Amino acid sequence: MTRPITAGVDGTEESLAALDWAAREAVRRGLPLRVVHAWRPEDQEAVGGDRETQRRWVSEGVAESVRAVTGRYPELEVGVDVLEGGPVEALAAAAAGAELLALGSRGHGPVVGFLLGSVGQQVIAEAARPVVLVRAGDRAVTEAAGREIVVGQQGGPEDSAAVLEFAFGTAAARGAAVRVVRAWTLPPVFAYSPGSLRLLDESGGLEPYEKKALSEAVRPLRERFPDVPVAEHVEMGSAGQVLLSVAGRAQLMVVGRRAHRTAVGARIGSVAHGVLHHADCPVAVVPHGPVTPG
C-alpha cells in the first residue's frame, strides 16, 4: 500500500510552511500528497452563514492553499480532505494512513500545530506514524548546503530502530548525511547490574561503552543505506541539550517518543518536548511503539 505524505492545514503561516515542506518531501519520495483540514461549524448568527455556507468557505480556503502548492510542483498528485470534527481526532486518523504527517509549529514557544493550544502536542502523542513540526520561516534552501539529518539514539539497537530507520530513509531521499547523536550522563553505580558493570569494564569505561552501544545500533542502518554518509556523535550531557548543541547544522532533527497517558493528558517526553520548542529546523517525532499508560 502506498502511503501519502500528509499535511494538516488551517490557513496559518505555519501550516502553509508545513504544506510546502510536505510537498517537497512527497516529490522527493515519489509519493502523493494528502491535504487535511478539520473544522467545526460555528454559530450562524456569529459568522453570517449556515453550515453549508461555512463548509464552502472552508473548502475554498483550503483549495487556494493547494493551488499555490500545485503551481510550484505541477507533477505532484494531490488529494484534499475537508473533515468536520475535532482536529486532534482528524489529524491522528490521517497520520495512521500516512508515511508522515506535517504540521505547523509556532516555534520558540508552545507547540501549536494546527490550532492554538496543545493540539499539536496531542496529535504527536496520539499519532501512530511520524509527525513533523515545521516553522513559518522554513524554506527549501535550508535543505541544501550540506546540512545533516540529526537523529537521537538511546538504549540498545531495538530501542531506536524506528527512529533511525526514518532518519536514514529521509537522508537517502535527500542525498544528505546523517549525524547520530547519543548522550550519556554519570548515573549512580547502583543503576548498573553486575552484567552491565562487566561490559563497562570490558569496554574500557563509560564513554567507550557508549560509543560501542551507538555503533552497534547504527550498524544495521549503515548496511541498509551504504550510500548515506554517517557521523556517530557521543557526548556527555542531557539528551535534549546535546541534540540542541548540534541543531545548527541540521536540516531536520529526528527524535523518538514513547507517549504516556497521565491524569492531565498524553505526554510526549522531555527530550522531544525540548527539541520541538527550541530547534530552528523542522523536527520529526517518531513513535517507538504504542502509547503506554503512565
WOPE-V997780 format. One record per pair of residues at least 6 apart in sequence whose ideal C-beta (glycine too) atoms are under 8 Angstrom apart, sorted by the first residue. I is the first residue (numbers start at 1). J is the second residue. D is the distance in whole Angstrom. If there is no record, write none. Layout:
BEGIN
i | j | d
I | J | D
I | J | D
END
This chain:
BEGIN
i | j | d
2 | 31 | 7
2 | 32 | 7
3 | 31 | 7
3 | 97 | 6
3 | 98 | 6
3 | 99 | 4
3 | 129 | 8
4 | 26 | 7
4 | 31 | 6
4 | 32 | 4
4 | 33 | 6
4 | 34 | 4
4 | 79 | 7
4 | 97 | 8
4 | 98 | 6
4 | 99 | 7
5 | 22 | 5
5 | 23 | 8
5 | 25 | 5
5 | 26 | 4
5 | 29 | 7
5 | 31 | 5
5 | 32 | 7
5 | 33 | 5
5 | 34 | 7
5 | 98 | 7
5 | 99 | 5
5 | 100 | 6
5 | 102 | 7
6 | 22 | 7
6 | 33 | 8
6 | 34 | 4
6 | 35 | 8
6 | 36 | 6
6 | 94 | 5
6 | 95 | 7
6 | 97 | 8
6 | 98 | 4
6 | 99 | 8
6 | 100 | 7
6 | 101 | 5
6 | 102 | 7
7 | 15 | 8
7 | 18 | 5
7 | 19 | 4
7 | 21 | 8
7 | 22 | 4
7 | 23 | 8
7 | 33 | 7
7 | 34 | 7
7 | 35 | 6
7 | 36 | 7
7 | 101 | 7
7 | 102 | 5
7 | 103 | 8
8 | 15 | 7
8 | 18 | 7
8 | 36 | 5
8 | 37 | 7
8 | 38 | 8
8 | 87 | 7
8 | 91 | 5
8 | 94 | 7
8 | 101 | 7
8 | 102 | 7
8 | 103 | 5
8 | 104 | 8
8 | 113 | 7
8 | 114 | 5
8 | 123 | 8
9 | 15 | 5
9 | 16 | 7
9 | 18 | 7
9 | 19 | 5
9 | 35 | 6
9 | 36 | 7
9 | 37 | 5
9 | 62 | 6
9 | 65 | 6
10 | 37 | 7
10 | 87 | 8
10 | 104 | 8
10 | 114 | 5
10 | 115 | 6
11 | 61 | 6
11 | 65 | 7
12 | 104 | 6
12 | 136 | 8
13 | 104 | 8
13 | 136 | 4
14 | 104 | 3
14 | 105 | 6
14 | 106 | 6
14 | 107 | 8
14 | 112 | 7
14 | 113 | 7
14 | 134 | 7
14 | 135 | 7
14 | 136 | 5
15 | 103 | 7
15 | 104 | 4
15 | 113 | 8
15 | 114 | 7
16 | 65 | 6
16 | 68 | 8
16 | 104 | 7
16 | 136 | 8
17 | 104 | 6
17 | 134 | 5
17 | 135 | 7
17 | 136 | 5
17 | 137 | 7
17 | 138 | 5
18 | 102 | 4
18 | 103 | 5
18 | 104 | 5
18 | 105 | 8
18 | 113 | 8
18 | 132 | 7
18 | 133 | 8
18 | 134 | 4
18 | 138 | 8
19 | 35 | 7
19 | 65 | 6
19 | 69 | 6
19 | 102 | 7
20 | 69 | 6
20 | 72 | 7
20 | 138 | 8
20 | 140 | 8
21 | 102 | 6
21 | 132 | 7
21 | 134 | 5
21 | 138 | 6
21 | 282 | 6
22 | 33 | 6
22 | 100 | 8
22 | 102 | 4
22 | 132 | 8
23 | 33 | 6
23 | 69 | 5
23 | 72 | 7
23 | 73 | 5
23 | 76 | 6
24 | 73 | 8
24 | 140 | 6
24 | 143 | 7
25 | 31 | 8
25 | 100 | 7
25 | 102 | 8
25 | 170 | 8
25 | 173 | 8
26 | 32 | 7
26 | 33 | 4
26 | 73 | 8
26 | 76 | 6
27 | 73 | 5
27 | 75 | 7
27 | 76 | 6
28 | 173 | 5
28 | 174 | 6
29 | 99 | 7
29 | 173 | 5
31 | 99 | 6
32 | 76 | 8
32 | 77 | 4
32 | 78 | 7
32 | 79 | 6
33 | 69 | 7
33 | 76 | 6
33 | 77 | 7
33 | 78 | 5
33 | 79 | 7
34 | 78 | 8
34 | 79 | 5
34 | 80 | 8
34 | 81 | 7
34 | 94 | 7
34 | 98 | 7
35 | 62 | 7
35 | 65 | 7
35 | 66 | 6
35 | 69 | 8
35 | 78 | 7
35 | 79 | 7
35 | 80 | 5
35 | 81 | 7
36 | 81 | 5
36 | 83 | 7
36 | 90 | 6
36 | 91 | 7
36 | 94 | 5
37 | 58 | 7
37 | 62 | 5
37 | 80 | 8
37 | 81 | 7
37 | 82 | 5
37 | 83 | 7
38 | 83 | 5
38 | 84 | 7
38 | 85 | 6
38 | 86 | 7
38 | 87 | 4
38 | 89 | 8
38 | 90 | 4
38 | 91 | 7
38 | 114 | 8
39 | 54 | 8
39 | 55 | 8
39 | 58 | 5
39 | 82 | 7
39 | 83 | 7
39 | 84 | 6
40 | 84 | 7
40 | 85 | 7
40 | 86 | 7
41 | 51 | 5
41 | 54 | 6
41 | 55 | 8
41 | 84 | 7
42 | 54 | 7
44 | 50 | 5
44 | 51 | 8
47 | 54 | 6
49 | 57 | 7
55 | 82 | 7
55 | 84 | 8
58 | 82 | 6
59 | 82 | 5
62 | 80 | 6
62 | 82 | 6
63 | 80 | 7
66 | 78 | 6
66 | 80 | 6
69 | 76 | 7
69 | 78 | 7
70 | 76 | 6
70 | 78 | 6
81 | 94 | 7
83 | 90 | 5
87 | 114 | 5
87 | 115 | 5
87 | 119 | 5
87 | 123 | 8
88 | 119 | 6
88 | 122 | 5
88 | 123 | 6
88 | 126 | 7
91 | 101 | 6
91 | 103 | 7
91 | 114 | 6
91 | 119 | 8
91 | 123 | 5
91 | 127 | 8
92 | 123 | 6
92 | 126 | 4
92 | 127 | 5
92 | 128 | 8
94 | 101 | 6
95 | 101 | 4
95 | 123 | 7
95 | 127 | 4
95 | 128 | 7
95 | 129 | 5
95 | 131 | 6
96 | 127 | 7
96 | 128 | 5
96 | 129 | 6
98 | 129 | 6
99 | 129 | 7
99 | 130 | 8
100 | 129 | 6
100 | 130 | 4
100 | 131 | 7
100 | 132 | 6
100 | 166 | 8
100 | 284 | 7
101 | 123 | 7
101 | 127 | 6
101 | 129 | 6
101 | 130 | 7
101 | 131 | 5
101 | 132 | 7
102 | 131 | 8
102 | 132 | 5
102 | 133 | 8
102 | 134 | 6
103 | 113 | 4
103 | 114 | 6
103 | 120 | 6
103 | 123 | 7
103 | 131 | 6
103 | 132 | 7
103 | 133 | 6
103 | 134 | 7
104 | 112 | 7
104 | 113 | 6
104 | 114 | 7
104 | 120 | 8
104 | 133 | 7
104 | 134 | 6
104 | 135 | 8
104 | 136 | 7
105 | 111 | 6
105 | 112 | 7
105 | 113 | 5
105 | 120 | 6
105 | 133 | 4
105 | 134 | 6
105 | 135 | 6
105 | 276 | 7
105 | 283 | 8
106 | 112 | 4
106 | 135 | 8
107 | 135 | 4
107 | 136 | 7
107 | 137 | 8
107 | 280 | 8
108 | 277 | 7
108 | 278 | 7
109 | 277 | 7
110 | 117 | 8
110 | 118 | 7
110 | 277 | 8
111 | 118 | 7
111 | 120 | 4
111 | 121 | 5
111 | 124 | 8
111 | 133 | 6
111 | 276 | 5
111 | 277 | 7
112 | 119 | 7
112 | 120 | 6
113 | 119 | 6
113 | 120 | 3
113 | 121 | 8
113 | 123 | 7
113 | 124 | 8
113 | 133 | 6
114 | 120 | 6
114 | 123 | 7
118 | 265 | 7
120 | 133 | 7
121 | 266 | 8
121 | 268 | 6
121 | 273 | 8
122 | 265 | 7
122 | 266 | 6
123 | 131 | 6
124 | 131 | 5
124 | 133 | 8
124 | 257 | 7
124 | 259 | 8
124 | 268 | 5
124 | 272 | 7
124 | 276 | 8
124 | 285 | 5
125 | 257 | 7
125 | 259 | 4
125 | 265 | 8
125 | 266 | 3
125 | 267 | 7
125 | 268 | 5
125 | 291 | 7
126 | 259 | 8
126 | 266 | 6
126 | 291 | 7
127 | 287 | 7
128 | 287 | 6
128 | 290 | 8
129 | 287 | 7
130 | 166 | 6
130 | 284 | 5
130 | 285 | 7
130 | 286 | 5
130 | 287 | 7
131 | 284 | 7
131 | 285 | 5
132 | 252 | 8
132 | 282 | 5
132 | 283 | 7
132 | 284 | 5
132 | 285 | 8
133 | 276 | 6
133 | 282 | 7
133 | 283 | 5
133 | 285 | 7
134 | 282 | 5
135 | 280 | 7
135 | 282 | 7
138 | 281 | 8
138 | 282 | 6
142 | 251 | 6
142 | 281 | 7
143 | 174 | 6
143 | 176 | 8
143 | 251 | 5
143 | 252 | 8
144 | 251 | 8
146 | 177 | 8
147 | 176 | 7
147 | 249 | 6
147 | 250 | 6
147 | 251 | 4
147 | 281 | 8
148 | 171 | 8
148 | 176 | 6
148 | 177 | 5
148 | 178 | 6
148 | 179 | 5
148 | 231 | 7
148 | 249 | 6
148 | 250 | 6
148 | 251 | 7
149 | 167 | 5
149 | 168 | 8
149 | 170 | 6
149 | 171 | 4
149 | 174 | 7
149 | 176 | 5
149 | 177 | 7
149 | 178 | 5
149 | 179 | 7
149 | 250 | 7
149 | 251 | 7
149 | 252 | 5
149 | 254 | 6
150 | 178 | 8
150 | 179 | 5
150 | 181 | 6
150 | 243 | 7
150 | 246 | 6
150 | 247 | 7
150 | 249 | 7
150 | 250 | 4
150 | 252 | 7
150 | 253 | 5
150 | 254 | 7
151 | 163 | 6
151 | 164 | 6
151 | 166 | 8
151 | 167 | 4
151 | 178 | 6
151 | 179 | 7
151 | 180 | 6
151 | 181 | 7
151 | 253 | 7
151 | 254 | 4
151 | 255 | 8
152 | 160 | 8
152 | 163 | 7
152 | 181 | 5
152 | 182 | 8
152 | 183 | 8
152 | 239 | 6
152 | 243 | 5
152 | 253 | 8
152 | 254 | 7
152 | 255 | 5
152 | 256 | 7
152 | 271 | 7
152 | 275 | 8
153 | 160 | 5
153 | 163 | 7
153 | 164 | 6
153 | 180 | 5
153 | 181 | 7
153 | 182 | 5
153 | 214 | 6
153 | 217 | 5
153 | 218 | 7
154 | 160 | 6
154 | 182 | 7
154 | 183 | 8
154 | 239 | 7
154 | 256 | 7
156 | 213 | 7
156 | 216 | 8
156 | 217 | 7
157 | 216 | 6
157 | 217 | 4
157 | 219 | 8
157 | 220 | 7
159 | 217 | 8
159 | 288 | 7
160 | 217 | 6
160 | 256 | 6
160 | 288 | 8
161 | 220 | 8
162 | 256 | 7
162 | 286 | 6
162 | 287 | 7
162 | 288 | 6
163 | 254 | 6
163 | 255 | 7
163 | 256 | 4
163 | 286 | 5
163 | 288 | 7
164 | 180 | 7
164 | 217 | 7
164 | 218 | 7
164 | 221 | 5
165 | 221 | 7
166 | 254 | 6
166 | 284 | 6
166 | 286 | 5
167 | 178 | 6
167 | 180 | 8
167 | 254 | 4
167 | 284 | 8
168 | 178 | 6
168 | 221 | 5
168 | 224 | 7
168 | 225 | 5
168 | 228 | 6
169 | 225 | 8
170 | 176 | 8
170 | 252 | 7
170 | 254 | 7
170 | 284 | 8
171 | 177 | 7
171 | 178 | 5
171 | 225 | 7
171 | 228 | 5
172 | 225 | 5
172 | 227 | 7
172 | 228 | 6
174 | 251 | 8
176 | 228 | 8
176 | 251 | 7
177 | 228 | 7
177 | 229 | 4
177 | 230 | 7
177 | 231 | 7
178 | 228 | 6
178 | 229 | 7
178 | 230 | 5
178 | 231 | 7
179 | 230 | 8
179 | 231 | 5
179 | 233 | 6
179 | 246 | 6
179 | 249 | 7
179 | 250 | 8
180 | 214 | 6
180 | 217 | 8
180 | 218 | 5
180 | 230 | 7
180 | 231 | 7
180 | 232 | 6
180 | 233 | 7
181 | 233 | 5
181 | 234 | 8
181 | 235 | 7
181 | 239 | 8
181 | 242 | 6
181 | 243 | 6
181 | 246 | 6
182 | 210 | 6
182 | 213 | 7
182 | 214 | 4
182 | 217 | 8
182 | 232 | 8
182 | 233 | 7
182 | 234 | 5
182 | 235 | 8
183 | 234 | 8
183 | 235 | 6
183 | 236 | 7
183 | 237 | 5
183 | 238 | 6
183 | 239 | 4
183 | 241 | 8
183 | 242 | 4
183 | 243 | 7
184 | 206 | 7
184 | 207 | 7
184 | 210 | 4
184 | 234 | 7
184 | 235 | 8
184 | 236 | 6
185 | 236 | 7
185 | 237 | 7
185 | 238 | 7
186 | 206 | 7
186 | 236 | 8
192 | 200 | 7
199 | 209 | 7
200 | 206 | 7
200 | 209 | 5
203 | 209 | 4
203 | 212 | 5
207 | 234 | 7
207 | 236 | 7
210 | 234 | 5
211 | 232 | 7
211 | 234 | 5
214 | 232 | 5
214 | 234 | 6
215 | 232 | 6
218 | 230 | 6
218 | 232 | 6
221 | 228 | 8
221 | 230 | 8
222 | 228 | 8
222 | 230 | 6
233 | 242 | 8
233 | 246 | 7
235 | 242 | 5
235 | 245 | 7
237 | 245 | 8
239 | 271 | 5
240 | 270 | 6
240 | 271 | 5
240 | 274 | 4
240 | 275 | 6
243 | 253 | 7
243 | 255 | 7
243 | 271 | 7
243 | 275 | 6
243 | 279 | 8
244 | 274 | 7
244 | 275 | 7
244 | 278 | 6
244 | 279 | 6
247 | 253 | 6
247 | 275 | 8
247 | 278 | 8
247 | 279 | 5
247 | 280 | 7
247 | 281 | 7
248 | 280 | 8
250 | 279 | 7
250 | 281 | 5
251 | 281 | 6
251 | 282 | 8
252 | 281 | 6
252 | 282 | 5
252 | 283 | 8
252 | 284 | 6
253 | 275 | 6
253 | 279 | 5
253 | 281 | 6
253 | 282 | 7
253 | 283 | 5
253 | 284 | 7
254 | 283 | 8
254 | 284 | 5
254 | 286 | 6
255 | 271 | 6
255 | 272 | 5
255 | 275 | 5
255 | 283 | 7
255 | 284 | 7
255 | 285 | 6
255 | 286 | 7
256 | 272 | 7
256 | 285 | 8
256 | 286 | 5
256 | 287 | 7
256 | 288 | 5
257 | 268 | 5
257 | 269 | 5
257 | 272 | 5
257 | 285 | 5
257 | 286 | 7
257 | 287 | 6
257 | 288 | 7
258 | 269 | 7
258 | 287 | 7
258 | 288 | 5
258 | 289 | 6
258 | 292 | 7
259 | 266 | 5
259 | 267 | 7
259 | 268 | 5
259 | 269 | 7
259 | 287 | 7
259 | 291 | 4
259 | 292 | 7
260 | 266 | 7
260 | 267 | 5
260 | 269 | 8
260 | 291 | 7
260 | 292 | 6
260 | 293 | 7
260 | 294 | 3
261 | 267 | 8
261 | 291 | 6
261 | 292 | 8
261 | 293 | 5
261 | 294 | 5
262 | 294 | 5
266 | 291 | 7
267 | 273 | 8
267 | 294 | 7
268 | 285 | 7
272 | 283 | 8
272 | 285 | 5
275 | 283 | 6
276 | 283 | 5
276 | 285 | 7
END
